[in-house]
Every structure is written in C-alpha cells, then in structure tokens.
Amino acid sequence: MSARKEQHSDAARDMWETTNDDYEKFRPSHDKAGVRVLLEHLGLVDNVNQTNGTAPPDDVSPTTYDVLEVGAGTGKCTRVIKDVLGEAVVSSQSFHFYANEAALREVHRVLIPGGKFGINFTADDEDSPLIHGVLDLIRQYKYPECPDYFVNPLLDSSWKNCFDAAPLFTPLQEHIFPWENQQTLPDAESVVKLFMTYSPIAREPDVRKECAERMLKLLTTDPAIEQNGNPLEIPRMSALYWCTKKVQ
C-alpha cells in the first residue's frame, strides 16, 4: 500500500470511529417513494394493485422474487454465491464504491437471463444554496484521488463508464426526482454534523476540523442561507438507474 493510501486508510478509520453516532442520528434512510419507483422499474411490485394500492385477494398467491442487495463493506464476511440466482440485483447508495468492470461481471453472473440490475443513489440537490455551498466546500477538502462522483453522482457521471467497458447489459435508463419528504435539521450545527459523515472528507483530524469550522461559518453567515429560527431543509433527489442483463 502506498504511503498516501495508507494515510487515507488511517484517516477513514478515525473518521468512522468518531462520527458513527452522528451517522446514525443524522443520515436519513432512503426515500420510500424512490425505493418503490425503483422496484416498479425492476418489475418487482406486481403484488400490489397499481391503480388503488390494494393487495391481491386472499386466494391469489403473491409472486415471490429472489433479489440480491449489494453493499460496500470490508468483504470480510462475504462468500461467493452461485451463478444465475436472482431476478434482480439492487445497489443502494453504494455503487460508486465499486463502479468497475469486475463488479458488473459479478452482477451479470448471478442474474437470471433477462434479470435486472437497479441502482439507487440519494443525491443532494445543488439547486439549493445550502447544498451548493456545502458541497463546494467539501470538494475543496476531499481526500486526494477521491472521484468527484463521490460528492455528487449527478454532476459527475463518469461512474457510468464501466457499463461501456463491459457491455453486459442494455443501456442504463434513469429516473430522477425530488424526495417526497425532505429532511430538515434544527440548526447549523446539526447540518455540519450530517455532512461531516460524508466519505469524501475522510481526512486527517486537523483537516476535518478546519472544514467543519468553515462549514459552520458558511451556514451562519451566507445571506443566501436564511434560517431565521426555522429548521434548515436538506433537499435531496432520488437518482434511479436500471438495466437488463444481456443474454450472450
């Protein structure tokens, strides 16, 4: 491991040890509407009547599917699974960590013919002055070699390049829309704690301290970010992508 990568690894480990509680407290779950729309695009929600939202009659057995969810961890406890296992593979807020040809070949391997691969990104909406200002600051402090799409996968879509390198799927389709219920936080300090859990700023403690101080100053002095005693909204988008396994 190079000295730079080892330094970043140590910084990342320190970051997760010190921000774990803030991550659990301030990071939201996925927008329920976004999850449902992705499942619809993957053809996995025929158990509910799309017209009135009712469940099927008792004498009609619901359809079941084998769906694999791919995360991004150490891989320490993972095991290789068999070929042609599931109707769908879903990656939620993690594909940017393994956007490469090798990963796509594994997804292709475990899908049945005609199976679908779905990607769900939660993307901060930079049309908001608060989001734009904070993410611009994060870009100044992100660790060396951190891809820009780690900050915003909508503004830097180079994570899609692996699909061209490994043409194993039909062209990516996309559906991007605002969250149905946006998160609000009570004060600027809470907003800082939220964004300081972002992986691009897994840096040395002194660098993170400087970034947090500048972020708090931005949130409390920028005239475009007005709180006036009201909660601060963190507007987000559901960025959904899906494709179908090609049969070779």
N, C-alpha and C positions, 0 to 999 in steps of 0.2 A: 504494500500500500504506500502511495506517495505521501510525503510529509503534509501536503495540502489536504489530501483526502483524509488522512488520519486526524488532522486538526479539526476538519469539519465533522468527522465522526464523533470526536470528543465533545464538540460544541453541541451537536444534535442530542447526544445522550444527556448532557447537562440541561439542555432546554426542556426535554420531556420530563426530566425528574423535577424540575422547578415549576412547570406550567401544567402538570397533569390535572390538578384540581380546577384550574381556570378553564382548561379544555372541556372538562365535564360540565362545568357550570354555564359557560357562555357559548360554546359551539352548539348550534341548533341541529336537530335531526333533519332528515330530508323533508321537503315539502310533499305532503301526502298527494296533492293533485299531480305533481310531477311524477311521482312513483307510479300512480295509476295510469297516467298517459303513456309512460314507457311500456308498462305491461300490456296496454292495449296495442301499441305498435308491434310488440313481440307476439301478439296473438295469444295471450295467456289469461284473459279475463272473460272467457265466454261463460263463466259460472254465474254471471250476473246479467240480468236483462238491461241492455244499454239504453232502453227507452225510459223505463221507470225505476231502474235501480233495484228491482226486486230479485230475490233469489229464485232458483228454479223450484218447481213443485217437488214435494217430498218423494214422489215416485220416480223422479228423474235423477239419476246418479250424476253428481258433478264430475266434470273432467279433471283429471289429475295430470300434472306435468313434472318431469324431472328438470329442475333448474339449478344451475351451479352459480354460486356467487364468488367472485374473485376479489380478494383483498390485497393489501400491501403490508406485509409484516416481515419478520426475520426469515420466515420459511422453515424455522427450526422444527416445527411440529407437523409439517406437511408431508404428504405421501403422494406419489404418482397414482393417478386414477386411471381406470381402464378406458379404452377407446370407445367412441360412439355411445356416450352415456346419456346426454341430456338434450331436451328440445330447445333449451336456451341457456346462454351464459350471460350473466349480468355483472358489470363492474360499476360500483357506486363510489364516486369521489376518490378513485384510486388509479385510474388507467394511466394518468400522467407519470406515475412512478415506474411503469413497465411498458411504455409505449415503444415496443420494438418488435422486430420480425419474429424472434424466437417465441415471444408470448403469444403472438397471433397464431403461430403454428400449433401451439398447445390448445388454444381455444378451438381451432379448426379440428384438431384431432378428437376432442371429446364431444363435439356436436354430432347429432344425427344428420343425415343428408337433409338439406333444407332447414336445418336448425338456425336460430338467430342469435346474434351477439348484440347486446344492448349496453350502452354507456350512459351513465347519469352523472353529469357534473353540476355542482352548485357553483354558480359564477356570480361574483359581486358585480353589481350594476354600476359601471363607471359614469353613467349619466348623472349620478348623484354627486354633488360637490364633495360630500364627506368621503364617499368611496374613492373618488378620483384622487383626492388629496392624500388619503392614507396609502393607497396602493402606489402612487408615485413615490412616496417616502420609502415604502418597503422595497421598491425597485433600487433605490439608492443604497440600501443596506443588505440586499440579498447576498447569500454566500457566493463565492466565485464558482463559475460553471453552472449555476442554477439556471435552468431554462426559463425563459420569460413566461411560458405557458403554465409554470407552477404558480405564478401570480394571477394570471387571468387566461384561461384556455380559450376565451372568445377573441381576445386581441392578438394572441399568438397561436395560430392553429397548426404549427409545424408538428405537433404531436400526431397529426393525421398522416404524416409522410410514411409511416411504417405500413400503412394499408396499400400504398403504391408499391413499396418494396416487396411486399408479399401479397400478390393479387389472389388471395384465397377466398375473398368474399365479394359480394355485389357492392356497388358504390355506396358509401355511407349516406344515409338520409338523416335529416336533422329536424328538430322541433324545439324552438327556443321561446320561452315566455316567462313573464314575471311570476314570482311566487304568489300563491293565493293569499297566504297570511305572512306578512313580513315581520321580521324580528325587530323589537325595539329594546333599547337599553336605557337605564335611568340617567346615566351621566357619562361624561367624557372618560372618566377613569375606567369604567366598565368596558367602553369601546376599546381602549388601549389594551386591556387585559385580553379581550377577544382576539384582536389582531396580532398580539404578541405570541399567540399559539400557532401562527402560520409557519409552515415549514421553510419557506424561503429565507426567513431570518433566524435560522438555526445557526447562530454566530456566537463568538466569544462573549462572555458576560459584559465586558465594558462596551462592546459594540451594541449589544442589545439594550443596555441601559441608556446609551445616547439616543438610539432610535426611539425608545419609549418616551423619553423626555421631549424629543422633538414632535412626536405624535400628539402628546398631550397639549403642547403649546399650540400646534396647528388646530386642534379641535376646540380650543378655548379662545382663540384669537382671530381665526379666519372669519371675516364677515359673511362669507357665503355659507358658513355652517352655523345656523342660528338655533339655539336650544330654547332660550327664554323660559327656563324652568320646565320645559316639556321633555318627554323621552326622545331619544335620538333613534331614528329609523335606520336600519341596515338593509337597504334594498338588494334583493338577490334575484337571479334568474335561474330557472331550470333549463339546462342545456342538455338535450337528449339526442343520442345518436344510435343508429341501429343498422345492421346489415345482415345478409343471409349467406350461409355457407355455400360456396360453390361445390358442385359435385364434379370431381375430376375424373 
